[in-house]
């Protein structure tokens, strides 16, 4: 009877070791994929920040041009 319990415990430990080893291998394989995805996400975020900065710069330049044109139009109207 004791041998059966001992064998069952040994079998359970072996199965647990195999499961742990398989999980470890899976995580080791998954780590570079996750790191690559994180680097792509960082690159995407950097590009979005640059896009937002360029958009704001363009918006400011457009507002300046519109303001100058409206001032020129007012000056032209006041001269006539």
Secondary structure by P-SEA (a helix, b strand, c coil): caaaaaaaaaaaaaaaaaaaaaaaaaaaaaaaaaaaaaaaaaaaaaaaaaaaaaaaaaaaaaaaaaaaaaaaaaaaaaac
